[in-house]
Amino acid sequence: MATIGGCYDCLGNYDTPVLFFNNTTGGTLNNAQIVLNGYQGLNNGRTATVSLGSLGSGTTNFAWGSLPGVPGGTTPFSLTAYDYDDEFGGTAYAIPTNDCGQPAGCVAGGGPYWYAHTGNFSVTFTATVSGGQYDGQSVYSVFSPQTNATGGFIGWEGLDPNGYSESPYDIHSGTVTGDLANIFLGTVPAGVPEPATWGMMIAGFGLVAGALRVRGRRVAAV
């Protein structure tokens, strides 16, 4: 019924994340907001709530650094900062290195000055539809670079899967990455796992499967 897209260094916003909300509900998305939850690195456990107001039909873009009602300066521990991936540059949190932890070295145009374990964050979107077929109904979406509609990792924050800056994902191509999430009718289901939790669950499933295989071999031997 509607989607959320994302991109990095795009639509004239240099070196910073952008989300675009494609409202195809036939109505207006009122009381729209996003809740950001840091789940890695230096921003692990940090949260920020951004009220987006009302989103009309069509596409509405929001760029980090100019999100409504929240700080946009590139300062440490801010989930809403312009140039989010580089917010720890030149601070005591920057990691001393010559290669930014990458086999090919630091990304072109970057360098050790900005290399830090910034950490990715997840996004929870909620709103209420006014008008159209879904008038009065709640909608939601939950996604992150790790868990999104593409089925793979998308570095729309400029960070790698482990949350480090100055990686190959910190490229200034201006390419729109496409849809990151679908917007669903209803409210956020209870117990939706955070991206880090998904990782632990997958690892746990692997351990269980391995244990069952070993047990099977022992039974067969007996």
NORWODA-V903550 format. One record per run of one state. SS is the DSSP state (h for helix, s for strand, l for the rest). FROM is the first residue (numbers start at 0). LEN is the number of residues. If there is no record, write none. Layout:
ss: <SS	SS>
from: <FROM	FROM>
len: <LEN	LEN>
//
This chain:
ss: <l	s	l	s	l	s	l	h	l	s	l	s	l	h	l	h	l	s	l	s	l	s	l	h	l>
from: <0	1	8	16	23	27	38	40	43	46	55	57	63	83	86	111	114	120	130	137	144	175	185	194	221>
len: <1	7	8	7	4	11	2	3	3	9	2	6	20	3	25	3	6	10	7	7	31	10	9	27	1>
//
